[in-house]
């Protein structure tokens, strides 16, 4: 997200610019499709104010706050924007089902002629903490995401396989991934899947402390989309995490109203 920070009839110090920039940058944790933000500091009589306009994918957020000093004003503004974005996400989620912001949808016909929609998730890399927060804000049961790995060799295609999934499993939260070294060596077999249990030590809305503990085995099974469809139709599940044995990607099949849809990586 591009962030511009200016002052209205006042000079903004470098320290204040850095502080405000880090604050506004954190809002990307709650809404991945934020594109740019303009922060304006100003003074009105004895009070100090901060105003921000944030542009996202098809949406704009705006807020302003007053306080005794400019640092306090940006703190209050950050809290206001957190709530504003969360409310938007909640309303948006009620109409859309699982989060597909920025996704591309494709049609798929099963072997028996059944129609379902494939929804490609965003190809923007995020880390596992950001993904957990996104799932929490969406009030969802799962999130399929591209992991943010800094050591990417742009001359090879293995980075395109670097997807993981965080999901709720009864009263626990888990994550499944294929480790970076396996991806790099093109080992995309089900035996390469690592599963982790998540222990939330401190559930901060902006920077939670989460412990990832590797499990002995994974419940994510290899199968085709057709077989996953049959399991969903025969069972009482509202979603199923699986390792697509045709594409070697994690997929999530879920119910959206009376229809079945599949969340897949961006190709």
N, C-alpha and C positions, 0 to 999 in steps of 0.2 A: 504494500500500500504506500503510495506517495503521500507524504505529509508536508504541508506548507504551514509555517508558523510566522505570523506577523503581529505588529502592534498598531492600534489605531491611536495616532497622536502620542505614542510613547515608544521608547526603545526597549526591545526585548533582549535580555542578556543571554549569552550562550548557555549558561547553566539552566536558565528557565526553558530555553528551547529544547535542550536535551531532556530535561525532566518531563516536559509536556509531550515530546515525541515518543518517549518510552511508554507513557500512560496511554496515549491514543493507539499506539501500535498493539497494545494488549487486546484491543477490541477485536482484532482479527481472530482471536481465540474463539470468540462467540459467533462470528459470521465470516466464513472464509472468503466470500466474494466481495469484500470491501476493496475499492479501487483507489480512492484518494480522499484526503481530508484536509480541510483548511481551518486552522485554529487562529482566532483573533483575540488578543488581549486588549483591554481598554479600561478606562477609569470613568466613573460617574460620581461626581461629588467626592464623598469620603470613601466610597467602596471601590473595589477592584473586580473586574469582570473577565470572564472567559467565555468565548462563543466558538462553536464548531459546526461545520457543515461537512457531512460525510456522504460520499456517493458510493453506492454499491451496484450490484448487477440488477438494474431495473428498480432501484429504490434509493431514497435519499433520507438521511437522518439529520436532525438539527437540534441543537440545545444550547442554553446559556445559563450561567450561574454567577452569582455575586458573592464575595467574601471579603474578609478584612485584608487579605493579601493575595497576590496572584497565584501562589502555590496552592493555597487552600481553595481558590476558585477552580483550578484545574482538577483538583481532587474531587470536589463536588460535581463538576461536570462529567468526569469519568464515571462516577457512580450513576449519574442520571442516564448517560448513554448506554451503560451496561443494561439497565432496566428497560430502556426504550428498545434496544435491539432484541433483548430476550422476549419482550411482549410481541414484537413483530414476528419473531421466529415461532412463538407459540400459536399466534393466529394463523400464520402461514402453514404451519404443520397440520392444523385441524382440517385444512382444505386439501392438502396435498398427500397426506399419508407420510411414509418415510421420506426423509430429506433427499431431494434430488436436485437441489439448486445447482445450476451450471451444468446439469447432466444432459446427455444426448440419449434420446429414446429410439429404439429399433424394434421392429416386429420380428417375432420368431414363431415358426410353425413346428409343432412337435411331430413325432413319428406317426401319431394317430390323428393328425390334423388339428390338434388343439392349438389355439392362438394364445400367445402371451407376449408381454412387452419386456424387452431388455433395457434397463436403465443404466447407462454408463455413468460412473461417479467421476468427480473432478480428478484431473491428472495432476493437480497442484500438490506437491509433497508437503506433508505435515508430520510432526512427531507424534508419538503415542499419547503424550499428555494432552496435546491439542485435540487429538481425536477423541479421547475420553471426555473432555470438556464439551466438544461438539455434540457427542451423543447425549450427554447430560442435558444440555440446553434444548436439544430437540425432543427431550423426553422419550427417546427411542430405545429400542431393545438391541440395536446393533449399529455398527458403522464400518463400512468398507473404505479403506483409505490407502493412498500411496505413501509409503514411509519416506521420511526425509533422511537420506544417507548422503553425507558430504563427500565420500570417496567414490564418486561416480566417474567411470571411464566413458566419456562421451562417444568413443569410437565403437563401442559394443552396445548390444541391445539388452543386456541383462537388467539394466535399471528399470526397464519397462515391466519386469516381473515383480518389482519390489512392492507388492501389496500385502496388507495385513487386515485382519478383521478383529474388532473388539465387540463382544456380545455378552448379553446377560444369560446366565444359565441357572435357572431356579433362583436361589437367593445369593448367587455369587456373580462376579463379573470375570470374564476370561479374555485372553487375546491369543490368536493363532497367527503364526507367521512362518515363512521359509527364511532361515537366516541368510544374511548377506553372503557368507562364504559359499553356501549351497547355490544361491542364485548365480554367483560369479562363475561357478564351475558347471552351471547348467544342470544341476541336480534338482529336478522338479517333481520328484516322486513323493507319494504320500508319507513315506518314511522320513522325509526331510522336514516335515511339519513340526514345529515346536509350539507347544501350548503353555500359557502362563496363567496363573491365577493372580488377580489384582487385589491388593489390600490397600484400602484408602486410609492412610494414617492421618492426614490433615486434608479435609475436603474444602480447601480455599476456592472461592469462585474464580480466581484468576491464576493461582499457582498452587495447585494441590500437590501434596506429597503422597505419591503412590508407589508401593513396592510391588515389583513384578517377580513372581516366583515361578520358576519353570516346573511344569508338571511332569509326571512320569510317562503319561500317554495322552493322546488327544482323542476327543470325541468327534472331531471333524473327519468325516468319511469321504473317500473318493466315490464319485458317481457322475452320471450324465445328467443333463438338464431334464431329459425325459423321465428318468427314474426319480429325480427329485420331485417332479410334478406329480407322479403317481403317489409318492409318499405323502405329499401335502393333501392330495384329494382323499386319500384313505384315512389319514390321521386327524387329530384335533389340534395340530400345531398351527400357530399363526406365522411362523417363519422357520427356516432351516438353513444352517450354515453348512456348506459342503465344498469340497475340493473338486473342481470340474475336471474330470478325467480326460476330456477331449482337449481342453485349452490349457490345462495346468495352471489355472487361476483359482483363487477363492471366489465363490459366488454366494449370494444370499437370495433364496426364493422366499417370497412373503405374500400375504394376502393384502390386497388393497380393495376394500369393499368385497364384492363378489368375485373379483378377478385375481389371478395370480400374476405376479411380476417378479423379475429376477434382476438383482443388482449385480453389475459386472464391472470390471476395471475398464478404463478408457483404453482403446487400442491405438 
